[in-house]
Amino acid sequence: MKYHKMFPPFVALVFFSLILFGCAQKQEEAGQPAAEKKAEPQATEKAGGEEVAVIETDFGQIVFKFYEKEAPQHTANFKKLAREGFYDGCTFHRVIPNFMIQGGDPLSKDDNRSNDGTGGPGYTVPAEMGVKHTRGSVAAARRGDQVNPEKASSGSQFYICVVDLPNLDAAGYSVFGQVIEGMDVADKIVNVQRDQRDNPLQKVVMKKVSIKSQ
């Protein structure tokens, strides 16, 4: 069968041009997903990297991870405040051996020690209980049950357990993190000399609190 009898020369040219264009497009499309598939996992891995909090003190660094799923509101709140520089300059204003170290009160930045432990950002965080208090647990401080029946957490104050504290599980406090580096630093801080209110005689300052990806 002769092509010139079925297709005029111009039509045949257009027909074969379309075939060639289609083949070229398929080759281009076949190569495109390979490049996209390489880029997508890298972007996902970077976006999904675990974030940790880093607290810098004169005694060293304390690094803790977040319980993102168990305490999402506490996690989001701490990250927000840290990124705003809220914690920079706050102190660990309450340290009790065989118990915990507590900090995060903006009023602890000044020289008036009498109001340390009474300040915050002006709001509370709804309770997110369920994670147990073990050595290295990071949890939110809160007001007592008599004035706080919902057990809502302080907007900024938190504590780090230096021993297991199952009694706080029963009392209903919200744990939102766990120390993964620097428990030796917490141990040093909890044993500094302190006054009758358990406030260190020499300020233990959080020089910088930052959020970093591992």
Rosetta silent file (secondary structure, phi, psi, omega in degrees, C-alpha in Angstrom):
SEQUENCE: MKYHKMFPPFVALVFFSLILFGCAQKQEEAGQPAAEKKAEPQATEKAGGEEVAVIETDFGQIVFKFYEKEAPQHTANFKKLAREGFYDGCTFHRVIPNFMIQGGDPLSKDDNRSNDGTGGPGYTVPAEMGVKHTRGSVAAARRGDQVNPEKASSGSQFYICVVDLPNLDAAGYSVFGQVIEGMDVADKIVNVQRDQRDNPLQKVVMKKVSIKSQ
SCORE:     score description
SCORE:     0.000 S_00000001
   1 L     0.000  132.063 -178.294    0.000    0.000    0.000 S_00000001
   2 L   -98.106  130.245 -175.664    1.426    3.419   -0.973 S_00000001
   3 H   -63.569  -30.607 -175.035    1.081    6.253    1.571 S_00000001
   4 H   -69.936  -19.059  177.517    0.680    8.927   -1.059 S_00000001
   5 H   -77.266  -31.689 -178.827   -2.562    7.330   -2.197 S_00000001
   6 H   -88.242  -38.656 -176.081   -4.063    7.455    1.346 S_00000001
   7 L  -123.581  126.885  169.921   -2.559   10.723    2.634 S_00000001
   8 L   -59.615  153.770 -177.171   -1.732   13.837    0.646 S_00000001
   9 H   -52.723  -42.486 -177.555    1.885   14.947    1.271 S_00000001
  10 H   -65.860  -42.773  179.955    0.876   17.846    3.570 S_00000001
  11 H   -65.118  -41.154  179.023   -1.441   15.662    5.659 S_00000001
  12 H   -61.420  -40.045 -179.959    1.220   12.963    5.937 S_00000001
  13 H   -64.058  -44.853  178.409    3.739   15.554    7.134 S_00000001
  14 H   -63.141  -41.410 -177.960    1.390   16.870    9.808 S_00000001
  15 H   -60.888  -48.663 -178.891    0.527   13.324   10.887 S_00000001
  16 H   -71.142  -29.189  175.658    4.145   12.278   11.376 S_00000001
  17 H   -64.206  -40.906  179.234    4.980   15.606   13.078 S_00000001
  18 H   -65.074  -39.100  178.662    2.278   14.919   15.647 S_00000001
  19 H   -63.184  -45.765  179.817    3.671   11.427   16.223 S_00000001
  20 H   -63.259  -41.218  179.193    7.188   12.801   16.757 S_00000001
  21 H   -62.917  -41.137  179.285    5.884   15.532   19.088 S_00000001
  22 H   -64.091  -40.322  178.660    3.951   12.950   21.089 S_00000001
  23 H   -64.669  -42.930  179.771    7.029   10.761   21.469 S_00000001
  24 H   -63.603  -39.946 -179.920    9.140   13.714   22.584 S_00000001
  25 H   -65.617  -39.878  178.924    6.494   14.764   25.099 S_00000001
  26 H   -64.060  -39.067  177.886    6.323   11.238   26.527 S_00000001
  27 H   -63.687  -41.934  179.626   10.104   11.176   26.892 S_00000001
  28 H   -64.728  -43.037 -179.867   10.013   14.531   28.679 S_00000001
  29 H   -67.626  -33.588 -179.715    7.166   13.393   30.956 S_00000001
  30 H   -66.796  -32.209  179.358    8.958   10.128   31.659 S_00000001
  31 H   -82.122  -26.243 -174.523   12.000   12.036   32.891 S_00000001
  32 H   -64.977  -48.732 -177.931   10.080   14.633   34.938 S_00000001
  33 H   -59.691  -32.409  179.898    8.663   12.400   37.705 S_00000001
  34 H   -60.740  -42.605  179.095   12.122   11.013   38.434 S_00000001
  35 H   -67.323  -40.461 -179.079   13.371   14.519   39.243 S_00000001
  36 H   -66.346  -41.007 -177.974   10.257   15.293   41.300 S_00000001
  37 H   -65.318  -28.645  175.697   10.468   12.037   43.240 S_00000001
  38 H   -71.274  -40.450 -175.741   14.033   12.897   44.226 S_00000001
  39 H   -73.942  -37.910 -173.633   13.092   16.350   45.479 S_00000001
  40 H   -61.274  -48.230  179.642    9.930   15.378   47.357 S_00000001
  41 H   -61.202  -36.332  179.444   11.479   13.022   49.944 S_00000001
  42 H   -63.609  -44.250 -179.728   14.193   15.586   50.721 S_00000001
  43 H   -64.967  -40.805 -179.043   11.611   18.331   51.312 S_00000001
  44 H   -65.419  -42.227 -178.635    9.475   16.017   53.440 S_00000001
  45 H   -64.190  -41.001 -179.733   12.435   14.889   55.524 S_00000001
  46 H   -66.445  -44.409 -178.027   13.528   18.459   56.174 S_00000001
  47 H   -68.367  -31.022 -175.739   10.007   19.630   57.077 S_00000001
  48 L   -91.769    5.678 -179.457    9.400   16.602   59.290 S_00000001
  49 L   -61.147  139.937 -177.167   12.650   16.886   61.267 S_00000001
  50 L   -71.191  133.582  177.824   12.128   16.699   65.026 S_00000001
  51 E   -97.391  143.061  177.962   12.448   20.006   66.855 S_00000001
  52 E  -128.817  160.231  175.246   13.991   20.305   70.295 S_00000001
  53 E   -99.881  138.829  178.564   14.332   23.090   72.842 S_00000001
  54 E  -121.452  118.334  179.449   17.813   24.190   73.914 S_00000001
  55 E  -106.588  117.372 -178.976   18.203   26.043   77.221 S_00000001
  56 E   -98.180  127.276  177.799   21.595   27.721   77.651 S_00000001
  57 E  -133.750  173.289  175.994   22.832   28.438   81.186 S_00000001
  58 L   -68.704  -15.200  179.678   26.158   29.119   82.886 S_00000001
  59 L   -91.823   -7.915 -176.435   26.090   25.466   83.986 S_00000001
  60 E   126.655 -170.045 -177.373   25.727   24.183   80.425 S_00000001
  61 E  -102.257  144.606  170.117   22.908   23.305   78.042 S_00000001
  62 E  -117.288  125.545 -179.591   19.700   21.403   78.671 S_00000001
  63 E  -117.295  129.919  176.212   18.080   19.944   75.563 S_00000001
  64 E  -134.318  148.198  175.906   14.608   18.454   75.577 S_00000001
  65 E   -91.969  164.169 -178.888   12.293   16.940   73.013 S_00000001
  66 E  -105.103  149.079  168.521    8.574   17.635   72.835 S_00000001
  67 L   -92.081   80.662 -174.053    5.591   15.320   73.183 S_00000001
  68 L   -59.500  -44.102 -175.771    3.970   16.759   70.082 S_00000001
  69 L   -77.415  -41.332 -175.559    1.046   14.318   69.939 S_00000001
  70 L   -75.733  -30.919 -177.816    0.334   14.027   73.651 S_00000001
  71 L  -137.848   64.949 -175.223    0.583   17.746   74.454 S_00000001
  72 H   -64.071  -36.096 -178.065    0.179   19.725   71.200 S_00000001
  73 H   -73.054  -39.764  176.866   -1.014   22.963   72.805 S_00000001
  74 H   -65.617  -40.603  179.097    1.779   23.069   75.374 S_00000001
  75 H   -61.664  -49.456 -178.894    4.310   22.238   72.678 S_00000001
  76 H   -62.208  -39.812 -178.491    3.065   24.970   70.338 S_00000001
  77 H   -66.320  -45.197 -179.499    2.967   27.504   73.171 S_00000001
  78 H   -63.262  -43.997  179.813    6.509   26.807   74.370 S_00000001
  79 H   -61.512  -42.580  179.904    7.892   26.990   70.835 S_00000001
  80 H   -59.949  -50.070 -178.794    6.077   30.262   70.193 S_00000001
  81 H   -63.525  -41.626 -179.670    7.410   31.900   73.365 S_00000001
  82 H   -62.191  -43.816 -178.981   10.923   30.621   72.780 S_00000001
  83 H   -67.119  -26.419  177.653   10.990   31.958   69.219 S_00000001
  84 L   -82.632   -5.918 -178.206    9.802   35.335   70.471 S_00000001
  85 L    81.264   13.629 -176.579   12.675   35.462   72.990 S_00000001
  86 L   -58.607  -41.073 -174.296   10.244   35.396   75.912 S_00000001
  87 L   -81.446  -17.322 -176.597   12.367   33.030   77.996 S_00000001
  88 L   -61.382  119.997 -179.890   15.707   34.738   77.382 S_00000001
  89 L    97.620  -13.010  173.958   16.849   36.178   80.704 S_00000001
  90 L   -67.487  161.391  179.501   14.330   34.259   82.834 S_00000001
  91 E  -117.845  165.900  163.415   15.765   32.289   85.740 S_00000001
  92 E   -85.411   97.395 -169.433   15.228   28.959   87.415 S_00000001
  93 E   -90.067   -4.459 -179.236   13.658   30.683   90.398 S_00000001
  94 E  -143.451  117.119 -178.890   12.731   27.558   92.374 S_00000001
  95 E  -131.595  127.581 -178.146   15.038   24.588   92.930 S_00000001
  96 E  -132.532  113.725 -179.862   14.343   21.718   95.329 S_00000001
  97 L   -55.121  145.445 -178.100   16.778   18.774   95.612 S_00000001
  98 L    61.082   23.196  179.488   15.266   15.351   94.905 S_00000001
  99 L  -140.580  -85.557 -175.288   12.311   17.113   93.314 S_00000001
 100 E  -166.707  169.471  170.293   12.625   19.591   90.434 S_00000001
 101 E  -119.171  136.973 -174.899   13.881   22.905   89.048 S_00000001
 102 E  -125.833  141.574  179.248   11.303   25.493   87.946 S_00000001
 103 E  -159.393 -170.562  177.831   11.592   28.568   85.742 S_00000001
 104 L   100.789    8.926  178.930   10.029   30.597   82.945 S_00000001
 105 L   -91.172  119.947 -179.753    8.617   33.529   84.925 S_00000001
 106 H   -62.518  -24.113  179.348    9.328   36.854   83.159 S_00000001
 107 H   -69.814  -15.622  179.458    9.231   38.633   86.544 S_00000001
 108 H   -76.282   -5.162  179.385   12.378   36.740   87.520 S_00000001
 109 H   -74.871  -23.554 -178.024   14.362   38.900   85.105 S_00000001
 110 L   -90.806 -173.568 -177.273   14.356   41.866   87.483 S_00000001
 111 L   -92.113   -0.201  179.680   16.002   42.240   90.899 S_00000001
 112 L   -88.274  104.027 -177.057   12.779   41.866   92.883 S_00000001
 113 H   -79.041  -18.428 -174.397   12.830   38.307   94.173 S_00000001
 114 H   -66.778  -23.720 -178.329    9.564   38.609   96.104 S_00000001
 115 H  -102.659    4.087  179.168    7.427   38.292   92.964 S_00000001
 116 L   -62.971  130.268 -179.000    9.337   35.429   91.348 S_00000001
 117 L    98.740   -1.323 -177.563    6.943   32.648   90.468 S_00000001
 118 L  -109.797   -4.083 -174.279    3.873   34.861   90.100 S_00000001
 119 L  -103.147  174.842  179.637    4.244   36.055   86.505 S_00000001
 120 L   179.019 -171.706 -178.854    3.473   34.812   83.030 S_00000001
 121 L   -81.682   -3.774  178.339    2.332   35.874   79.565 S_00000001
 122 L   100.225   12.823  177.992   -1.200   36.667   80.739 S_00000001
 123 L  -151.694  169.271  176.194   -2.988   33.469   79.770 S_00000001
 124 E  -117.268  168.965  179.017   -3.192   29.777   80.668 S_00000001
 125 E  -119.025  130.508  179.715   -2.961   26.597   78.595 S_00000001
 126 L   -56.272  143.964 -178.227   -5.655   23.880   78.837 S_00000001
 127 L   -59.844  140.614  174.899   -4.529   20.745   80.665 S_00000001
 128 L  -136.332   77.685 -173.682   -3.056   17.939   78.564 S_00000001
 129 L   -92.115  160.493  178.076   -2.427   15.168   81.069 S_00000001
 130 L   143.608  -35.258  178.652   -1.409   11.581   80.431 S_00000001
 131 L   -83.251  135.028 -175.640    2.394   11.464   80.193 S_00000001
 132 L   -78.008  152.491  177.474    4.025   10.267   83.403 S_00000001
 133 L   -84.222  107.469  174.633    6.519   12.262   85.470 S_00000001
 134 L  -120.843  171.706  177.277    9.901   10.545   85.231 S_00000001
 135 L   -56.536  127.405 -178.771   13.409   11.863   85.723 S_00000001
 136 L    93.393   -5.226  177.843   13.945   14.454   82.994 S_00000001
 137 E   -65.090  141.056  175.853   10.263   15.123   82.368 S_00000001
 138 E  -111.075  121.469 -174.578    9.446   18.709   81.408 S_00000001
 139 E  -135.021  162.648 -178.716    6.027   19.819   82.652 S_00000001
 140 E   -89.907  133.544  173.283    3.962   22.971   83.031 S_00000001
 141 E   -72.615  163.041  177.677    3.533   24.607   86.423 S_00000001
 142 E  -159.465  166.945  175.701    0.050   25.660   87.440 S_00000001
 143 L   -76.800  161.745 -176.622   -2.019   27.209   90.208 S_00000001
 144 L   -65.683  162.069 -176.127   -3.587   25.007   92.891 S_00000001
 145 L   -61.452  -31.880 -176.272   -6.819   23.079   92.467 S_00000001
 146 L   -61.827  -35.160  179.471   -8.807   25.353   94.799 S_00000001
 147 L  -107.553    0.826 -174.827   -8.486   28.284   92.400 S_00000001
 148 L  -145.514   65.460 -175.897   -7.890   26.200   89.302 S_00000001
 149 L   -63.961  -23.472  178.460  -10.279   23.227   89.148 S_00000001
 150 L   -79.644   -6.132 -179.159   -9.656   22.761   85.412 S_00000001
 151 L    59.086   33.767  177.953   -5.930   22.230   86.203 S_00000001
 152 L   -65.629  142.949 -176.069   -5.021   24.725   83.472 S_00000001
 153 E   -85.553  155.704  171.298   -1.296   25.236   83.080 S_00000001
 154 E   -58.643  147.660 -179.882    0.732   28.390   83.487 S_00000001
 155 E   -69.821  -19.476 -177.363    1.292   30.152   80.197 S_00000001
 156 E  -143.125  -28.520 -174.855    5.080   30.046   80.541 S_00000001
 157 E   -73.760  139.240 -178.221    6.373   28.527   83.776 S_00000001
 158 E  -143.757  165.645  177.715    7.669   24.975   83.579 S_00000001
 159 E  -138.190  157.753  178.420    9.698   22.548   85.656 S_00000001
 160 E  -119.953  121.950 -178.964   12.141   19.711   85.047 S_00000001
 161 E   -75.071  133.931  175.648   11.938   16.636   87.289 S_00000001
 162 L  -100.147   -5.379  172.903   15.267   15.421   88.664 S_00000001
 163 L  -142.861  168.422  172.418   13.651   12.198   89.978 S_00000001
 164 L   -65.338  136.516 -177.703   10.553   10.171   89.147 S_00000001
 165 L  -132.743   71.158 -179.243    7.498   11.941   90.587 S_00000001
 166 H   -62.036  -23.767  178.821    4.427    9.689   90.347 S_00000001
 167 H   -63.788  -28.791  178.068    2.637   11.850   92.931 S_00000001
 168 H   -76.811  -22.641  173.131    2.441   14.616   90.326 S_00000001
 169 H   -63.936  -46.420 -179.774    0.769   12.207   87.919 S_00000001
 170 H   -66.481  -32.192 -178.138   -2.021   11.760   90.432 S_00000001
 171 H   -75.313  -19.548  175.850   -2.159   15.504   91.073 S_00000001
 172 L    86.220   64.410  173.857   -2.770   16.224   87.394 S_00000001
 173 L  -114.190  151.033 -174.277    0.078   18.203   85.852 S_00000001
 174 L   -94.500  113.104  174.512    0.759   18.392   82.119 S_00000001
 175 E   -88.147  130.858 -179.107    4.039   16.863   80.918 S_00000001
 176 E  -130.264    4.418 -179.915    5.026   18.106   77.452 S_00000001
 177 E  -159.611  173.294  179.309    8.701   17.217   77.070 S_00000001
 178 E  -146.658  128.256  178.935   11.632   15.016   78.056 S_00000001
 179 E   -65.800  131.024  177.472   15.279   15.975   78.565 S_00000001
 180 E  -115.172  -14.657  174.854   17.543   14.140   76.112 S_00000001
 181 E  -149.132  138.963  172.718   20.794   15.988   76.923 S_00000001
 182 L    97.527   19.944  175.676   21.985   17.893   79.969 S_00000001
 183 H   -66.112  -25.785  174.763   20.464   16.150   82.968 S_00000001
 184 H   -64.349  -31.270  176.931   23.857   16.618   84.620 S_00000001
 185 H   -69.239  -44.396  177.294   23.235   20.354   84.200 S_00000001
 186 H   -60.918  -37.857  178.670   19.821   20.068   85.879 S_00000001
 187 H   -64.753  -37.109  177.414   21.468   18.117   88.705 S_00000001
 188 H   -67.244  -43.383 -177.499   23.967   20.933   89.243 S_00000001
 189 H   -64.661  -41.849 -175.509   21.236   23.571   89.226 S_00000001
 190 H   -67.107  -17.775 -177.386   19.008   21.740   91.713 S_00000001
 191 L  -105.040   12.063  177.214   21.845   21.611   94.227 S_00000001
 192 L   -72.858  160.671  177.739   22.860   25.285   94.250 S_00000001
 193 L   -67.132  140.943 -174.777   22.495   27.263   97.474 S_00000001
 194 E  -140.023  163.991 -179.698   19.024   28.709   97.863 S_00000001
 195 L   -89.440 -169.192 -176.524   17.007   30.918  100.192 S_00000001
 196 L   -68.141  -18.205  178.145   13.958   30.029  102.317 S_00000001
 197 L   -96.827   11.509 -179.922   11.737   30.299   99.242 S_00000001
 198 L    66.179   21.649  176.452   13.967   27.821   97.346 S_00000001
 199 L   -91.435  125.464 -179.772   15.163   30.637   95.090 S_00000001
 200 E   -52.502  136.716  179.468   18.879   30.279   94.218 S_00000001
 201 L   -62.750  -38.768  175.115   21.029   32.818   96.061 S_00000001
 202 L  -108.187  124.325 -173.295   22.913   33.428   92.844 S_00000001
 203 L   -54.559  133.643  173.011   20.613   33.697   89.846 S_00000001
 204 L  -102.854   97.722 -170.558   20.545   30.738   87.488 S_00000001
 205 E   -92.169  137.132  167.960   19.737   32.520   84.238 S_00000001
 206 L   -82.846   96.386 -175.378   18.386   31.035   81.032 S_00000001
 207 L   -64.750  -37.203  179.912   20.687   33.030   78.792 S_00000001
 208 E  -155.437  132.903  174.093   19.004   31.783   75.640 S_00000001
 209 E  -121.034  118.451 -176.008   16.132   29.397   74.939 S_00000001
 210 E  -131.100  161.123  177.249   15.880   28.369   71.297 S_00000001
 211 E  -110.439  124.558 -177.280   14.083   25.846   69.104 S_00000001
 212 E  -131.534  151.571  175.734   16.287   23.810   66.805 S_00000001
 213 E   -89.953  137.254  179.337   15.825   20.957   64.352 S_00000001
 214 L   -78.325    0.000    0.000   17.798   17.810   64.994 S_00000001
